[in-house]
Amino acid sequence: MKLALISLALLGTALSPRPAGVRGETNRYNVLFIAIDDLRPELGCYGVKEAQSPNLDRLAQSGMVFSRQYAVVPTCGASRYALLTGRSPRSTGVTANNEAFYPGKTALDTQLLPGAQSLPELFRRSGYQTVDIGKISHTADGRVYGYNGAGDGRPELPHAWDVLPTPFGTWQRGWGVFFAYEGGKHREDGQGHNALMEFTAKSDDDLPDGQMAHEAIAQLKGFKQSGKPFFLGLGFFKPHLPFVAPKQDWDAFEGKPIPLPPSPLKPAAPYWHASAEFYKYALPFPKKQPLDDDAARTARRAYLACVRYTDRQVGKVLDALKSEGLDKNTIVVVWGDHGWHLGEQQIWGKHSPFERAVRSTLIVRAPGVGPTGKASDALIENDDLYPTLVELCQPRFTKTHYPLDGKSFAPVLAGQQRTVRDSALSYWQDTITVRTATHRLIARRTKDGKGFTDIALYDLTKDLDSTENLADTNPTLRDALLKMLPVAPKPTPLSAREKP
């Protein structure tokens, strides 16, 4: 890491003044919220033997692992919109739009309203120091810019953050650090850099996630000195495409068995897609659909290498949290914004209503709350995290601009309840899917809004990637699950959907 770059990053970017005069009970916990982009449960603590994730596994031993946490939308911006606002797509209509926070119908109001519009705003209005490093909302640094750098640069979350100190390094801007390769190159620099994978960096700090870990550690030291409560959002980029990490992380899997996708059959339902984001990159192997076995193993190894790299950065930050003496009163959340197909069902990517795309990582450590080292199979939607942190932390300011749709799973963390909901809903464009403890039903709302079409029902008790549609052979269960689907929100226009 270049010292000059570090010093510039530490300065951060000052935002609007904090609202004053907030009274109430003492804020109970700090919050370290770590979002990891495209991280499906591909970790040792989830039983993945080939994964190398010792630091996240260590966190799991001191907290609770949730094996059934579901993104309400399997794409970055819309999933984060739900978590940060605590609102479901059934209320917002955000079923695919990555730019939901940008100026437009669903963007948050720039005025300071009587109630908070987002989770970090609520904590900021409660007297917390709030810091966003990396990708917490949709953009890579919390500011509204297009991939090409054009935009007004306003905060995506009004009134939420005291500072936005994401270090840009030699990549110079937010989307540069997000799509980064070693040496200041990035996908959006106009120079044709679009390799699917690159594992040449010698040091963690040669890449953005390593630099962000350093910035987070510097912020923790500042929190220790100030003695004020804090909400630190730290959004790591990998394993999002392109697959880029230090050489050591690629080499760590040399000679290790990398299993092929366990369920390579293409589903007959119309919800399959052709992995456009993945295939837009320059592949180091023949561009075939499906990939041959060697190519599939290479791509899966690249994903695991990126997970290994990010795990190491998480470990550095957790070690600093402990060394500063802040671990005993800080809730740590590690969250994947959605899942990712690693060749299962012949898909490489997210953007589907299938289990692999909507199921993601959630690990929570709340000091003094319930048993530790436990796993929970409670059904969780990602909009449930907002009310959970409010219940646990008891922030002084609790008024929200909109009612929260999520349900607090604090009783699950405390060991008082096994679950807080019977099903979890997810949305993708005009499709709704419901997950129960045993099955997943997927259906598309008809154009007249009076019924459903393309109904698919899968038994996931033995195979998370089942392609056997039981909708016709089990009509009783099919109809019962259809009744769980709410009136569908208006689909997001194609022009506003994710640009791969």
C-alpha positions in Angstrom: 0.0 0.0 0.0 1.3 3.4 -0.9 1.6 5.6 2.2 0.3 8.7 0.4 -2.8 6.9 -0.7 -3.4 5.7 2.9 -3.2 9.2 4.3 -5.6 10.5 1.7 -8.1 7.7 2.4 -8.0 8.4 6.2 -9.3 11.9 5.6 -12.6 10.5 4.3 -15.3 12.7 2.8 -17.3 14.8 5.2 -21.1 14.8 4.7 -24.0 16.9 6.1 -24.0 17.7 9.8 -25.5 15.2 12.2 -29.0 16.0 13.6 -28.6 17.2 17.2 -30.6 16.9 20.3 -31.4 13.2 20.2 -32.4 11.8 23.6 -33.2 8.4 24.9 -31.7 5.2 26.4 -28.0 4.5 26.0 -27.2 2.8 22.7 -26.4 -0.8 23.6 -24.0 -2.1 20.9 -21.7 -0.9 18.2 -22.2 -2.5 14.7 -19.6 -3.9 12.3 -21.6 -4.8 9.2 -19.6 -6.6 6.6 -21.2 -7.1 3.2 -19.5 -9.5 0.8 -20.6 -9.3 -2.8 -21.9 -12.4 -4.5 -20.9 -14.6 -1.5 -23.0 -17.7 -1.5 -22.6 -20.1 1.5 -19.3 -21.4 0.1 -17.5 -21.6 3.4 -16.1 -24.2 5.7 -18.7 -23.3 8.4 -21.4 -24.2 5.9 -19.9 -27.6 5.3 -18.0 -26.9 2.1 -14.9 -29.0 2.5 -12.9 -27.5 -0.4 -13.4 -23.9 0.9 -10.5 -22.2 2.8 -12.2 -19.7 5.1 -10.6 -20.0 8.5 -11.5 -16.5 9.7 -15.1 -16.6 8.8 -15.3 -20.1 10.3 -13.8 -18.7 13.5 -16.4 -16.0 13.6 -19.1 -18.6 13.2 -17.8 -20.4 16.3 -18.4 -17.3 18.3 -21.7 -16.4 16.8 -24.6 -18.0 14.9 -24.6 -19.3 11.3 -27.8 -19.0 9.4 -28.2 -21.7 6.7 -31.4 -20.4 5.2 -31.0 -16.7 4.7 -32.5 -15.5 1.5 -32.0 -12.4 -0.6 -35.4 -10.9 -1.5 -34.0 -10.1 -4.9 -31.0 -11.9 -6.5 -29.1 -8.9 -7.7 -26.9 -6.4 -5.9 -28.7 -3.1 -5.7 -32.2 -4.4 -5.2 -31.1 -6.8 -2.5 -29.2 -4.1 -0.6 -32.2 -1.7 -1.1 -34.4 -4.2 0.8 -31.9 -4.7 3.6 -31.0 -1.1 4.1 -34.6 0.1 4.1 -36.1 -3.0 5.8 -38.8 -3.1 3.1 -39.9 -5.9 0.9 -40.3 -5.7 -2.9 -44.0 -6.3 -2.3 -44.1 -2.7 -0.8 -41.5 -1.0 -2.9 -41.8 -2.7 -6.3 -38.0 -3.0 -6.5 -37.8 -6.5 -8.1 -34.7 -6.1 -10.2 -33.5 -2.5 -10.3 -29.9 -2.1 -9.3 -30.3 1.7 -9.4 -33.1 1.9 -6.9 -31.2 4.4 -4.8 -30.4 6.6 -7.8 -32.6 9.6 -8.7 -36.0 8.3 -9.6 -39.3 7.0 -8.2 -37.8 4.6 -5.6 -34.8 6.8 -4.6 -34.7 8.0 -1.0 -35.8 11.5 -0.3 -32.8 13.9 0.0 -34.6 15.9 2.7 -34.2 15.0 6.4 -37.6 13.5 7.2 -39.2 13.0 10.6 -38.4 9.3 10.3 -35.2 7.5 9.1 -35.3 6.1 5.6 -32.4 3.7 6.0 -30.7 1.6 8.6 -27.5 3.6 8.9 -29.4 6.9 9.0 -31.4 5.6 12.0 -28.1 4.8 13.8 -26.6 8.1 12.8 -29.6 10.0 14.2 -29.1 8.0 17.4 -25.6 9.5 17.9 -23.6 6.8 16.3 -20.5 7.5 14.2 -21.4 6.0 10.8 -18.8 5.1 8.2 -19.2 3.4 4.8 -16.1 1.7 3.2 -16.8 0.0 -0.1 -20.0 -1.4 -1.4 -22.8 -1.2 1.2 -25.6 0.2 -1.1 -25.1 -0.4 -4.8 -22.2 1.8 -5.9 -18.7 0.8 -4.9 -18.1 3.8 -2.6 -21.6 5.0 -1.6 -21.8 7.8 -4.2 -24.0 7.9 -7.3 -21.8 7.6 -10.4 -22.3 5.5 -13.5 -19.9 2.8 -14.4 -18.1 5.3 -16.7 -17.6 7.7 -13.8 -20.3 10.2 -14.9 -22.8 11.3 -12.3 -23.4 13.9 -9.6 -21.5 12.0 -6.8 -24.2 12.5 -4.2 -24.6 9.9 -1.4 -26.8 7.0 -2.4 -28.1 7.0 1.2 -29.1 10.6 2.3 -28.2 11.5 5.9 -26.8 8.0 6.5 -23.0 8.3 6.7 -20.6 10.7 8.5 -17.8 9.8 6.0 -17.3 7.7 2.9 -13.6 7.0 3.0 -13.3 4.2 0.4 -9.7 4.3 -0.8 -9.4 4.5 -4.6 -5.7 3.8 -4.9 -4.4 3.8 -8.5 -7.9 3.0 -9.8 -9.0 6.6 -9.1 -12.7 6.1 -8.7 -15.4 3.9 -7.2 -16.3 1.7 -10.2 -12.6 1.4 -10.9 -11.9 -0.2 -7.6 -14.9 -2.5 -8.0 -13.9 -3.9 -11.4 -10.2 -3.8 -10.6 -7.2 -5.7 -11.8 -3.7 -5.2 -10.5 -1.8 -2.0 -11.3 -4.7 0.5 -11.7 -6.4 -1.4 -14.5 -10.1 -1.9 -14.4 -13.0 -3.1 -16.6 -14.3 0.4 -17.2 -11.1 2.2 -18.1 -11.7 1.9 -21.8 -8.5 -0.1 -22.4 -10.2 -3.4 -23.0 -9.4 -5.0 -19.6 -12.0 -7.7 -19.2 -10.3 -10.9 -18.3 -12.6 -13.3 -16.3 -9.8 -14.0 -13.9 -6.4 -12.7 -12.8 -4.2 -14.0 -10.0 -0.9 -12.1 -10.3 -0.8 -9.7 -7.3 1.9 -10.4 -4.8 0.3 -8.5 -1.9 -3.2 -8.1 -0.5 -2.7 -4.4 -0.6 -2.1 -4.5 -4.4 -5.9 -4.9 -4.7 -8.8 -2.8 -3.4 -10.2 -5.2 -0.8 -6.8 -5.3 1.0 -6.7 -1.5 1.0 -10.2 -1.3 2.4 -9.3 -3.7 5.2 -6.5 -1.2 6.2 -9.0 1.7 6.1 -11.4 -0.2 8.3 -8.7 -0.9 10.8 -7.8 2.8 10.9 -11.4 3.7 11.5 -11.6 1.2 14.4 -8.6 2.9 16.0 -10.4 6.2 15.7 -13.6 4.8 17.2 -11.5 3.5 20.2 -10.1 7.0 20.7 -13.5 8.8 20.4 -15.4 6.4 22.7 -18.6 7.0 20.8 -20.8 4.2 19.5 -20.2 3.4 15.8 -21.9 1.7 12.8 -19.1 0.7 10.4 -20.3 -0.6 7.0 -17.5 -2.5 5.2 -18.4 -3.8 1.7 -15.8 -6.2 0.2 -16.0 -6.7 -3.6 -14.7 -10.2 -4.1 -15.8 -12.8 -5.1 -17.8 -10.6 -7.5 -16.6 -10.8 -11.1 -13.9 -10.4 -12.3 -12.3 -13.1 -10.3 -9.1 -11.3 -9.1 -7.0 -12.1 -6.0 -3.3 -12.4 -5.1 -1.4 -15.3 -6.6 -1.1 -17.0 -3.2 -4.9 -17.6 -3.2 -4.9 -19.3 -6.6 -1.8 -21.3 -5.7 -3.4 -22.5 -2.4 -5.7 -24.8 -4.4 -3.0 -26.3 -6.5 -3.4 -30.1 -6.4 -6.6 -29.8 -4.3 -9.7 -31.6 -5.6 -12.2 -29.1 -7.0 -15.6 -30.9 -7.4 -17.7 -30.4 -10.5 -21.1 -28.8 -10.1 -23.2 -31.4 -8.3 -26.4 -30.8 -10.4 -25.4 -29.9 -14.0 -28.9 -30.5 -15.5 -30.6 -27.6 -17.1 -34.1 -27.1 -15.6 -37.1 -27.3 -18.0 -38.8 -24.3 -16.3 -38.4 -20.9 -18.2 -36.4 -19.3 -15.4 -33.0 -20.5 -16.6 -30.7 -17.9 -18.1 -27.6 -18.0 -20.3 -25.1 -16.4 -17.8 -24.6 -13.2 -19.8 -22.6 -11.4 -17.2 -20.1 -14.3 -16.9 -19.7 -14.9 -20.7 -19.2 -11.2 -21.4 -15.7 -11.5 -19.9 -12.7 -12.9 -21.8 -12.6 -16.5 -20.7 -9.3 -18.4 -20.3 -11.0 -21.6 -21.7 -13.3 -22.3 -24.6 -16.5 -20.3 -24.4 -19.0 -23.1 -24.4 -22.4 -23.7 -22.8 -22.2 -25.8 -20.8 -18.5 -25.5 -19.9 -16.4 -28.7 -20.2 -15.2 -30.3 -17.0 -11.7 -28.7 -16.9 -13.2 -25.2 -17.5 -15.8 -25.7 -14.8 -13.2 -26.7 -12.3 -11.1 -23.7 -13.2 -14.0 -21.3 -12.7 -15.0 -22.8 -9.4 -11.3 -22.7 -8.2 -11.2 -19.0 -9.2 -14.3 -18.3 -7.1 -12.9 -20.2 -4.1 -9.6 -18.3 -4.4 -11.4 -15.0 -4.2 -13.4 -16.2 -1.2 -10.0 -17.1 0.4 -8.7 -13.6 -0.2 -11.7 -11.9 1.2 -11.7 -14.2 4.2 -8.2 -13.1 5.1 -9.3 -9.4 4.9 -12.2 -10.1 7.2 -9.7 -11.8 9.6 -7.5 -8.7 9.8 -10.5 -6.5 10.6 -11.8 -8.9 13.3 -8.3 -9.1 14.9 -8.2 -5.3 15.0 -11.7 -5.1 16.6 -10.4 -7.4 19.3 -7.0 -5.7 19.8 -8.8 -2.4 20.2 -11.0 -3.9 22.9 -14.2 -3.3 20.9 -15.2 -6.8 20.3 -17.1 -7.3 23.6 -19.7 -4.6 22.8 -19.8 -4.8 19.0 -22.3 -6.9 17.0 -20.6 -8.3 13.9 -22.7 -9.2 10.9 -21.2 -10.9 7.8 -23.7 -11.0 4.9 -23.7 -12.0 1.3 -26.0 -9.9 -0.8 -27.3 -12.9 -2.7 -26.1 -16.3 -3.9 -24.4 -17.4 -7.1 -24.6 -20.4 -9.3 -21.3 -22.1 -9.8 -22.3 -24.2 -12.7 -25.3 -25.8 -11.0 -28.2 -26.1 -13.5 -25.7 -24.8 -16.2 -25.8 -21.3 -14.8 -22.8 -19.2 -13.8 -24.0 -16.2 -11.9 -27.0 -14.8 -10.0 -30.2 -13.4 -11.6 -32.4 -16.4 -11.2 -35.2 -17.4 -8.7 -33.5 -20.7 -8.0 -32.1 -21.7 -4.6 -28.4 -21.0 -5.5 -29.1 -17.4 -6.5 -31.2 -16.3 -3.6 -29.6 -18.3 -0.7 -26.6 -16.4 0.8 -24.3 -16.2 3.7 -25.3 -14.8 7.1 -23.2 -15.0 10.2 -24.1 -12.9 13.3 -22.1 -12.5 16.5 -24.0 -10.6 19.2 -22.0 -10.6 22.5 -23.9 -11.9 25.4 -26.9 -12.9 23.3 -27.7 -16.6 23.4 -25.6 -19.6 22.6 -22.5 -19.4 20.4 -21.1 -21.7 17.8 -24.6 -22.7 16.7 -26.2 -23.1 13.3 -29.8 -22.1 12.7 -32.1 -23.3 9.9 -34.6 -20.5 10.5 -36.0 -19.1 7.4 -34.7 -15.5 7.1 -35.3 -12.8 4.5 -32.6 -10.1 4.2 -35.1 -7.4 5.1 -35.2 -9.0 8.5 -31.8 -7.7 9.5 -32.9 -4.1 10.0 -35.5 -4.8 12.8 -33.1 -7.3 14.3 -30.3 -4.8 14.8 -32.8 -2.2 16.1 -34.1 -4.7 18.7 -30.6 -5.8 19.8 -28.9 -2.3 19.8 -31.8 -0.3 21.2 -30.7 2.9 19.3 -32.0 6.1 20.8 -33.8 7.2 17.6 -36.3 4.5 16.3 -38.8 6.3 14.1 -38.8 5.1 10.5 -40.3 6.9 7.5 -42.0 3.7 6.3 -43.1 0.7 8.3 -40.6 -2.1 8.3 -41.6 -5.3 6.5 -38.9 -7.4 8.0 -39.2 -9.5 11.2 -36.6 -9.4 13.9 -34.8 -12.7 14.4 -33.3 -11.6 17.7 -35.3 -14.4 19.5 -33.5 -16.9 17.3 -30.1 -15.5 18.2 -31.1 -15.6 21.9 -32.1 -19.2 21.6 -35.7 -18.4 22.6 -37.3 -19.4 19.2 -36.4 -21.7 16.4 -37.7 -19.5 13.7 -39.7 -16.3 13.1 -41.4 -17.0 9.8 -42.9 -20.0 8.0 -41.7 -19.0 4.5 -39.3 -16.6 2.7 -40.3 -14.7 -0.4 -38.0 -13.6 -3.2 -38.6 -11.7 -6.4 -37.0 -11.5 -9.8 -38.5 -9.2 -12.3 -42.1 -10.5 -12.8 -41.4 -13.7 -10.9 -42.1 -14.5 -7.3 -40.7 -17.5 -5.4 -41.6 -18.8 -1.9 -39.3 -21.1 0.1 -40.6 -23.3 2.9 -38.6 -25.6 5.1 -38.9 -28.3 2.4 -39.9 -26.9 -1.0 -39.5 -24.0 -3.4 -42.4 -22.8 -5.6 -41.7 -20.4 -8.5 -44.4 -18.6 -10.5 -44.8 -15.7 -12.9 -47.8 -13.4 -12.5 -50.0 -13.3 -15.5 -50.3 -10.0 -17.4 -53.8 -9.3 -16.1 -52.5 -9.8 -12.5 -55.3 -12.3 -11.7 -53.3 -15.5 -11.7 -50.0 -17.3 -12.2 -48.3 -19.1 -15.1 -45.1 -21.1 -15.5 -45.5 -22.7 -12.1 -42.6 -24.8 -10.9 -42.5 -26.7 -7.6 -39.3 -28.4 -6.3 -38.6 -30.6 -3.4 -35.3 -29.4 -1.9 -35.0 -31.8 1.0 -32.4 -33.9 -0.8 -31.2 -31.7 -3.7 -31.0 -27.9 -3.6 -30.7 -27.9 -7.4 -33.6 -30.2 -8.1 -34.9 -29.9 -11.7 -37.9 -32.2 -11.2 -41.0 -30.0 -11.4 -43.7 -31.4 -9.0 -46.4 -28.8 -9.8 -48.6 -31.2 -11.6 -48.0 -34.3 -9.5 -48.5 -32.5 -6.1 -51.4 -30.0 -6.8 -52.4 -29.8 -3.1 -49.0 -28.4 -2.0 -48.7 -26.3 -5.2 -52.0 -24.6 -4.5 -51.2 -24.1 -0.8 -47.9 -22.4 -1.7 -49.5 -20.3 -4.4 -51.7 -18.8 -1.7 -48.6 -17.5 0.0 -47.7 -15.3 -2.9 -48.8 -11.6 -2.5 -50.0 -9.4 -5.2 -47.0 -8.9 -7.4 -45.4 -5.4 -7.5 -45.0 -3.7 -10.9 -41.9 -5.2 -12.6 -38.9 -3.0 -13.1 -38.5 -1.8 -16.7 -35.8 -3.5 -18.8 -34.0 -0.2 -19.2 -33.4 0.0 -15.4 -32.2 -3.6 -14.9 -28.7 -4.5 -14.2 -26.0 -3.8 -16.8 -23.8 -6.9 -16.8 
